[in-house]
Amino acid sequence: MHHKTIAVAKGDGIGPEIMDAVLSILNAAGVPLEYHVIEMGKSWYEKGFSSGMTEEAKATIEELGILLKGPMETPKGKGMKSINVTARKMWSTYANHRVFKTLNGVDTVFSRAGIPIDITLIRENIEDTYGGIEHMLTNDVALCRRFITRPGSLQAHRYTFEMARKKGAKKVTCGHKANIMKLTDGLFLECFYEVAKDYPEIQANDIIVDDLAMKLVVRPNDFEVIVLTNLQGDILSDLCAGLVGGLGFAPSANIGDNISIFEAVHGSAPDIAGKNIANPTALLISSCMMLRFLSLEAYANGIENALHATLMQGYHTSDFGSDPAKKLNTTEFAAAVVKNLDLTALKNAPREVAATTVRSTAEIIPNHMMVSAPPATAEVNGVDFFVECTESPSALAARFDSVIPSEMELIMISNRGTQVYPHGSVLTECINQYRVRVERKAGVPSVSSDQIFALGAAVATQVKICSMEWLMSYNGQRSYSLAQGQ
């Protein structure tokens, strides 16, 4: 019999309590796994480990390929990067997979109305604003860079459709804001339909994310599988959790080609830590997702059946339920689930851990570069200067006109994304940071980097430059946005 070893991080706050409860259930079910407990969490960040884990913990996870993880705390506004996000990004777990399903015994508006919910939400897990790349351009202006890439989008969409095919889903919906963010969300949506062509048996459609939010609340059973960008997916996955009773009932998996992380996504709840009253359900269902990932479906089914039986019997922890006679603490709730395990059936379950998608370390390509086919043509049309200035748009334009070479011209000036020069409204309120767009004149060939840097040096004699962005055309298509009103 082969027992696979997985890494276990108990987490912060209530993490150790709910992890111990979950492991007690897995052990009672006879799951053929062994557990290597690692040092990871807020306390290790405070000891000087910037990633929130020791080097030994990092090496163990990279060797084993599977991490079962409790909630970990990120202090707000203290400069500490989220340990959860760091782990997902460092190991390229590109698909966040969450399942929101009605649980009998968990009272919600929809369960009372007899409306069953079974939604799978896939969130691109690496990119978007979650790079946390931020700068103060001026004392009044903060900038966060948002990255959406073709390879990253294709990864998330491919996983979504493969998962939908295995699940037998008939429809996959892409949520987006491509009506406003035409390049970033536009690229994500373009990749969605590119991948959808390979799955003709699955209906593919898209919906603007604000409309999606409304319809999830009004008619959640209209949706089967939803795929979203990182930030939008983060927000709407919490909304979906609310549909089935809250984050305490929302399992989560972070899937990558080399490492996958299974975790509870609720907080570490330090206010109730050590009281043995936390709800272990989300982490337990996440562990069942892990078992299915490891081809241990029989154990996952057996444990979930025992959980459902426990809920149907009315047993609950302090965060849900209404019968004080059946309110249990964390340990008691785990024991109730164990009592409902069909151990006879589980004794006949497969005892071997089947091969998974996790690669051996010998197959890992260090810092694998994901690049799509290069464009046939790539031309530099000009440059956007982001400058600090408190002068009027026309005064700023005069400064630029004095240094722009004859082969280039000032196209427009915007403030907070809205054009204020050469056209605009005197009623548009401005802040002390402008975007100034300079492009090559008609008939002038592609601008060189040397020309842009030379122009930048000249502009710097007139005004403070906060940032610069090249204006590119790929395959003859403008690849930068217009300002509002341009």
HELIX and SHEET records of a PDB file:
HELIX    1   1 GLY A   15  ALA A   28  1                                  14    
HELIX    2   2 LYS A   42  GLU A   46  1                                   5    
HELIX    3   3 GLU A   55  LEU A   64  1                                  10    
HELIX    4   4 ILE A   83  MET A   90  1                                   8    
HELIX    5   5 VAL A  109  ARG A  112  1                                   4    
HELIX    6   6 THR A  129  GLY A  131  5                                   3    
HELIX    7   7 ARG A  150  LYS A  167  1                                  18    
HELIX    8   8 THR A  184  ALA A  196  1                                  13    
HELIX    9   9 VAL A  209  VAL A  218  1                                  10    
HELIX   10  10 PRO A  220  ASP A  222  5                                   3    
HELIX   11  11 ASN A  230  LEU A  243  1                                  14    
HELIX   12  12 LEU A  247  PHE A  249  5                                   3    
HELIX   13  13 THR A  281  PHE A  293  1                                  13    
HELIX   14  14 GLU A  297  MET A  312  1                                  16    
HELIX   15  15 PRO A  324  LYS A  326  5                                   3    
HELIX   16  16 THR A  330  LYS A  339  1                                  10    
HELIX   17  17 LEU A  343  LYS A  347  1                                   5    
HELIX   18  18 THR A  361  GLU A  363  5                                   3    
HELIX   19  19 PRO A  393  ASP A  401  1                                   9    
HELIX   20  20 SER A  449  ALA A  460  1                                  12    
SHEET    1   A10 LEU A  33  VAL A  37  0                                        
SHEET    2   A10 LYS A   4  ALA A   9  1                                        
SHEET    3   A10 ILE A  66  LYS A  69  1                                        
SHEET    4   A10 SER A 260  ALA A 264  1                                        
SHEET    5   A10 PRO A 251  ILE A 255 -1                                        
SHEET    6   A10 ALA A  95  LYS A 101 -1                                        
SHEET    7   A10 ASP A 118  GLU A 124 -1                                        
SHEET    8   A10 VAL A 225  LEU A 228  1                                        
SHEET    9   A10 LYS A 171  HIS A 176  1                                        
SHEET   10   A10 GLN A 203  ILE A 208  1                                        
SHEET    1   B 2 GLU A 134  THR A 138  0                                        
SHEET    2   B 2 VAL A 141  CYS A 144 -1                                        
SHEET    1   C 6 THR A 418  TYR A 421  0                                        
SHEET    2   C 6 MET A 408  ASN A 415 -1                                        
SHEET    3   C 6 GLN A 433  ARG A 440 -1                                        
SHEET    4   C 6 ALA A 378  GLU A 388 -1                                        
SHEET    5   C 6 LYS A 464  TYR A 474 -1                                        
SHEET    6   C 6 GLN A 477  ARG A 478 -1                                        
END                                                                             
